[in-house]
Structure formats: C-alpha cells, structure tokens
Amino acid sequence: FVYALDPVTSAKKWEFHANSNVQSTPVVYRDFLFVAEESGTIHKLDLKTGKEIKSYNTGGQILATPVIDGDYLFVGSGGSMYAYNIVGDSLKWKNNICFIDTHGQALSLTSHGN
C-alpha cells in the first residue's frame, strides 16, 4: 500500500493498492506520484487523488528508487536502465547495463530506442 496523509492532521487522504511490494521510495513530479513495484511495474498516479493514470511494466525487478531529470523518469530494472517520458507517457529508451567481469572486460551493452 501507498498512503497519502494530510500534513497537518495526519488523516489519510487516499491509498493506492500495489500488486506487489514497493521497495523504493515513490517520487513526485508536478501533479504526479510515481510508484515502482518490486515486480517491475511503474505506476503514474494523480498526486491529489491517488488514482492511477498509467502504468508500465519493465519485466524485471525494481529495487532502487527511480530518479527524475527534466521530463524523464529513469529507473533500473532487471539489468536494464529505462528512460520514461513523463509528459508523453511513453518509453523513450531502454539500455542494457554494462557488466564488467573480473578482467575488466565489458560483457553486455546494448541500446533500444532513441
């Protein structure tokens, strides 16, 4: 569950039922709250009501808190880094993360998208 509380009274304003654990901290961008489930789903919620606007499933685990820069939400999931266009509600790109072996050799680095 994710709860929104009134800052003065501490009364519950709304709650959002996630389908799996939420390991990371939800992040705010303008009038939206982004909740990343451990199962790989990112939810874009209306900050005032808690109603889901859109969701996107990465297909991998999300354990770290997403980061917002400009109009983009960046999140690591399942060995990849995702750039989600917040305004356009679309995936901008997905890059596999480069893994380095014990000999300093890059094992994987690929890119999908712009």
SERO-4910 file (N, C-alpha, C, O; in steps of 0.05 Angstrom, whole numbers):
BEGIN
 pado doro    nc1    nc2    nc3   cac1   cac2   cac3    cc1    cc2    cc3    oc1    oc2    oc3
  Phe    A     17    -24      0      0      0      0     17     25      0     39     25     12
  Val    A      7     45    -13     19     72    -12     -2     90     -1    -25     90    -12
  Tyr    A      4    106     19    -15    124     32     -7    153     28     16    160     29
  Ala    A    -27    171     25    -23    199     25    -36    209     51    -60    204     56
  Leu    A    -21    224     67    -31    235     92    -32    265     91    -15    278     78
  Asp    A    -52    276    104    -54    305    107    -30    314    125    -27    303    147
  Pro    A    -15    334    116      9    342    131      2    356    158     19    356    176
  Val    A    -22    366    161    -29    379    186    -42    360    205    -35    359    229
  Thr    A    -62    345    196    -78    328    214    -68    299    214    -76    283    232
  Ser    A    -52    291    195    -42    263    192    -65    244    184    -61    220    184
  Ala    A    -88    255    176   -110    239    167   -103    227    139    -91    240    123
  Lys    A   -113    203    134   -108    190    109   -125    204     87   -149    205     90
  Lys    A   -112    214     66   -126    226     44   -134    206     23   -156    206     12
  Trp    A   -116    188     16   -121    166     -3   -101    144      1    -80    147     14
  Glu    A   -107    121    -11    -88     98    -10    -88     85    -38   -108     84    -52
  Phe    A    -65     74    -45    -61     60    -70    -53     32    -64    -33     27    -49
  His    A    -67     12    -76    -61    -16    -71    -42    -26    -94    -51    -29   -116
  Ala    A    -17    -30    -87      2    -41   -106     -2    -71   -108    -12    -83    -89
  Asn    A      5    -83   -130      2   -112   -134     25   -128   -122     22   -152   -118
  Ser    A     47   -115   -116     70   -128   -103     83   -108    -85     74    -85    -82
  Asn    A    104   -116    -71    118    -99    -53    129    -74    -66    136    -74    -90
  Val    A    129    -52    -52    141    -27    -61    166    -23    -44    165    -14    -21
  Gln    A    189    -30    -56    215    -29    -42    227      0    -43    240      8    -24
  Ser    A    222     14    -65    234     40    -69    216     62    -59    192     58    -53
  Thr    A    227     86    -57    212    110    -48    196    121    -72    208    125    -93
  Pro    A    170    126    -69    155    139    -90    167    167    -96    177    180    -77
  Val    A    165    176   -121    176    202   -128    154    220   -140    136    211   -153
  Val    A    157    246   -134    137    266   -143    148    282   -166    171    290   -166
  Tyr    A    131    287   -186    137    304   -208    112    320   -214     91    308   -223
  Arg    A    113    346   -210     89    363   -213     65    352   -199     66    350   -174
  Asp    A     44    345   -213     19    335   -200     18    304   -201     -4    293   -198
  Phe    A     41    291   -204     41    262   -206     59    249   -185     78    261   -176
  Leu    A     51    225   -178     68    209   -160     74    183   -175     56    170   -185
  Phe    A    100    176   -175    108    151   -188    115    131   -167    131    136   -149
  Val    A    102    107   -169    106     85   -151    117     62   -167    105     53   -186
  Ala    A    141     52   -159    153     29   -172    150      4   -155    160      3   -133
  Glu    A    137    -16   -166    133    -41   -152    158    -58   -156    171    -57   -176
  Glu    A    163    -74   -136    186    -93   -137    183   -112   -161    203   -121   -172
  Ser    A    158   -118   -169    153   -136   -191    160   -124   -219    160   -138   -239
  Gly    A    165    -98   -220    173    -85   -245    153    -66   -257    158    -55   -278
  Thr    A    131    -61   -244    111    -43   -254    115    -15   -242    118    -12   -218
  Ile    A    114      5   -260    115     33   -251     87     45   -254     76     43   -276
  His    A     77     57   -233     50     69   -234     53     99   -233     67    110   -217
  Lys    A     38    112   -251     36    142   -251      9    148   -239    -12    142   -250
  Leu    A     10    161   -215    -15    167   -201    -20    197   -200     -1    213   -202
  Asp    A    -45    205   -198    -53    232   -193    -46    238   -164    -55    224   -146
  Leu    A    -29    258   -160    -19    264   -133    -41    271   -113    -40    265    -89
  Lys    A    -62    284   -123    -84    293   -106   -104    271    -98   -115    271    -76
  Thr    A   -109    253   -117   -129    232   -113   -119    204   -109   -132    187    -98
  Gly    A    -94    199   -118    -83    172   -117    -93    154   -139    -86    130   -140
  Lys    A   -109    164   -157   -119    148   -180    -97    143   -200    -81    161   -206
  Glu    A    -96    118   -210    -75    112   -230    -82    124   -257   -105    123   -266
  Ile    A    -62    137   -269    -65    149   -295    -54    130   -316    -66    127   -338
  Lys    A    -32    118   -310    -19    100   -329      0     81   -314      9     88   -292
  Ser    A      6     58   -326     26     40   -315     43     29   -337     34     27   -360
  Tyr    A     67     21   -330     86      9   -349    101    -13   -335    110     -9   -313
  Asn    A    102    -37   -348    116    -59   -336    143    -63   -350    144    -66   -374
  Thr    A    165    -63   -334    192    -66   -345    199    -95   -350    217   -101   -365
  Gly    A    185   -114   -336    191   -142   -339    213   -152   -321    219   -176   -321
  Gly    A    224   -134   -304    244   -142   -285    239   -129   -258    221   -113   -255
  Gln    A    255   -137   -238    252   -126   -211    260    -96   -210    279    -88   -224
  Ile    A    246    -81   -193    254    -54   -187    259    -53   -157    240    -56   -141
  Leu    A    284    -48   -149    290    -47   -121    300    -19   -112    298    -11    -89
  Ala    A    311     -3   -132    321     23   -126    300     44   -133    283     40   -149
  Thr    A    303     67   -119    284     89   -124    289    102   -151    312    108   -158
  Pro    A    268    106   -168    272    120   -193    281    148   -189    278    160   -167
  Val    A    293    160   -210    303    187   -209    290    203   -232    286    193   -254
  Ile    A    283    228   -226    271    245   -246    291    267   -253    304    280   -236
  Asp    A    294    271   -280    311    293   -290    296    305   -314    291    291   -334
  Gly    A    289    330   -311    273    343   -332    246    329   -334    232    326   -314
  Asp    A    238    322   -358    213    308   -362    216    278   -364    199    264   -375
  Tyr    A    237    267   -353    242    239   -355    245    226   -327    257    237   -309
  Leu    A    235    201   -326    238    185   -302    257    162   -310    252    148   -330
  Phe    A    279    159   -295    298    138   -300    296    117   -279    295    123   -255
  Val    A    296     92   -287    294     70   -268    309     46   -278    309     40   -302
  Gly    A    323     33   -259    337      8   -266    320    -15   -259    307    -16   -238
  Ser    A    320    -35   -277    303    -58   -273    313    -82   -289    317    -80   -313
  Gly    A    318   -104   -276    325   -129   -290    349   -127   -308    350   -139   -329
  Gly    A    369   -112   -299    394   -109   -315    392    -88   -337    410    -87   -354
  Ser    A    371    -72   -337    369    -51   -357    362    -24   -344    352    -23   -321
  Met    A    368     -3   -358    361     24   -349    340     34   -369    343     32   -393
  Tyr    A    318     46   -358    296     56   -373    293     86   -370    297     97   -349
  Ala    A    287     99   -393    281    128   -392    252    130   -401    245    125   -424
  Tyr    A    235    139   -383    206    142   -388    199    171   -391    204    187   -373
  Asn    A    187    179   -414    179    206   -419    153    211   -403    132    200   -410
  Ile    A    155    227   -383    132    232   -365    110    247   -380     86    240   -377
  Val    A    117    267   -395     97    284   -409     83    268   -431     59    269   -434
  Gly    A     99    253   -446     87    237   -468     77    210   -461     66    195   -477
  Asp    A     80    202   -435     72    176   -425     82    153   -443     67    136   -451
  Ser    A    108    154   -449    119    133   -466    148    127   -459    162    144   -447
  Leu    A    157    104   -466    185     96   -462    202    110   -483    197    106   -507
  Lys    A    222    125   -474    240    138   -492    262    120   -501    268    118   -525
  Trp    A    274    106   -482    294     86   -489    299     66   -467    291     70   -444
  Lys    A    311     44   -474    319     23   -456    348     15   -463    354     10   -486
  Asn    A    366     15   -443    393      7   -447    400    -15   -428    395    -13   -404
  Asn    A    412    -36   -439    423    -57   -421    446    -45   -406    462    -29   -418
  Ile    A    449    -52   -381    470    -41   -365    496    -57   -371    495    -82   -375
  Cys    A    518    -44   -372    543    -56   -378    554    -70   -353    558    -57   -333
  Phe    A    560    -95   -356    571   -110   -333    601   -114   -339    608   -121   -362
  Ile    A    617   -111   -320    646   -114   -322    655   -139   -308    648   -143   -284
  Asp    A    669   -157   -322    679   -181   -309    704   -175   -293    714   -153   -292
  Thr    A    715   -196   -280    738   -192   -263    764   -185   -278    783   -176   -266
  His    A    763   -187   -304    786   -180   -321    783   -153   -334    799   -145   -350
  Gly    A    761   -138   -326    757   -111   -337    744   -111   -364    744    -90   -378
  Gln    A    733   -133   -373    720   -135   -399    690   -130   -397    677   -140   -379
  Ala    A    680   -113   -415    651   -108   -416    637   -132   -427    644   -143   -448
  Leu    A    617   -141   -413    602   -166   -421    577   -160   -436    569   -176   -453
  Ser    A    564   -137   -431    539   -131   -445    534   -102   -446    535    -88   -425
  Leu    A    528    -91   -469    520    -63   -471    504    -61   -497    516    -61   -519
  Thr    A    478    -58   -496    462    -55   -519    442    -33   -514    437    -25   -491
  Ser    A    430    -22   -535    411      0   -533    387     -5   -551    390    -15   -573
  His    A    364      3   -541    339      1   -556    325     28   -553    321     37   -531
  Gly    A    317     40   -575    303     65   -574    321     88   -583    343     84   -594
  Asn    A    312    113   -578    327    136   -587    346    146   -566    360    166   -571
***
